[in-house]
C-alpha cells in the first residue's frame, strides 16, 4: 500500500530551456536524477555530499552543480550511483518528514500549490507508515495540510 503513496512523477528543474535535473522525495529522502553527458567514462564523475552542500561534476572541469541544500542531510546515509547514463543522488533527510520545495537552495523552487501537494502526499505517507494495513492512498485533506514532521506530536522514531 505504501507504493500507492510514492511520488507519481518527478519534478523537473529547467534552466534556460535545458533540463538540469529531476527530483522527488519521500518522508526519509530526496532523490536527484541527472542525465549524464555521452562519451564520458563513469570514473570521471564525482559527487560530494556535505550536511548542507552538494557538489558534482566531471573531474578536471568546473562543477556542474555546486550549491547549498535547503535543509541538512545525513551524510553517512546519503550516496550516489550511476546507472543507464543517469546519476542518481539519494540525500537522506536529517529531519524526517520535512517537505522540501527544491533539492537545491534557491533553484527550481516548486510553486506554493505543488509544495502543498507534496506536503499532503508526505503526510499520507506518514499515516501509512504509522498505521500499516490501512490504505491512505485515497484520503484527502480539507483546507491546509498539517506539517508531517510536527502533527500530533511529530514523527515517531523507532
WOHU-V409091 format. One record per backbone hydrogen bond with DSSP energy under -0.5 kcal/mol. CO is the residue of the C=O (numbers start at 1). NH is the residue of the N-H. Records with the same first field share a line. If there is no record, write none. Layout:
BEGIN
CO=NH + NH
END
This chain:
BEGIN
1=4
2=5
3=6
11=23
12=14
13=20 + 21
15=18
18=15 + 20
21=13
22=33
23=11
24=31
27=97
28=93
29=26
30=91
31=24
32=89
33=22
34=87
37=40
41=44
42=45
44=59
46=57
47=49
48=50 + 55
50=53
51=73
52=69
53=50
54=67
55=48
56=64 + 65
57=46
58=61
65=56
67=54
68=105
72=94 + 95
73=75
74=77 + 78 + 92
79=90
81=88
83=86
85=36
86=83 + 88
87=34 + 89
88=81 + 90
89=32 + 91
90=79 + 92
91=30 + 93
92=74
94=96
95=98
98=100
101=110
104=107
107=104
111=115
112=116
113=117
114=118
115=119
116=120
117=121
118=122
119=123
120=124
121=125
122=126
123=127
124=128
125=129
126=130
127=131
131=134
134=136
136=139
141=143
147=150 + 151
149=155
150=153
151=154
END
